[in-house]
Amino acid sequence: MSRILTAGLILFPFIGLFLAFPAAFSWDEAFGNTVIYVIILGFINVWLGIGTAWWLMFTESRWKTSVEWFTFLPLFIPVMASMFGMYIALAQLGLVGTHIGVGLVLLVTTLPYSIRLAYNAMYVIGRTLLEQTLMLAPWTRFGLVLFPLLKETIRTIVLFSTVIVLSQFVLVQLIGSGLVPTVTTRLYQSYAGNDVSLALQNTWVLILVPVLLYLGLGGLFGIWIRLVKGRLQ
């Protein structure tokens, strides 16, 4: 009974969408910005998340505790609490209303979670096992060892950062000053303007982007692991 209830609660938000599918999708600036942010931020989150987690696990620096504290500080402070500070800092740099400013804010919002996910995964794998890869060159270590071992974590990091990027309206609207459209900002506008067709299209984009990423990453991991196995044999 509990499983049926859980499944029902999960599927409930999608019931209405399953009954209506847009006839076509139109590629425009908002759609393009969204896809670019998702790809770039997903890559940077994986790169910086795993790199920082590796440093936190193996460094003997006396600054480790301070860096770890500041790194994970955004995990328990709401984004809205730091939003005004980010706006002031970016305004001083002249980045408000720019793609770079919006990208930096979204990166600051997602990166702490990516570092924590990568660090927890490495902790579970164990320092003893990972220490055996220190003799390898960084790219070889990542491609032959970390990538296969952390494939599910990498997929989680990419999808988590994607979901945050797709769900952020206030940050994008504030830092972008209405000059950087995304599917999310346009979705709110279409709802407010009672444009049901456009709202439906944007909603399905929010669903399809993570789904396609999930399937695409799964295929990429499968191909890469087969190549690695073939090279090691």
Salt bridges, closest charged atoms under 4 A:
ASP28 OD2 - ARG186 NH1 1.81
GLU60 OE2 - ARG127 NH2 3.37
GLU131 OE2 - ARG127 NE 2.89
GLU152 OE2 - LYS151 NZ 3.21
GLU152 OE2 - ARG155 NH2 2.98
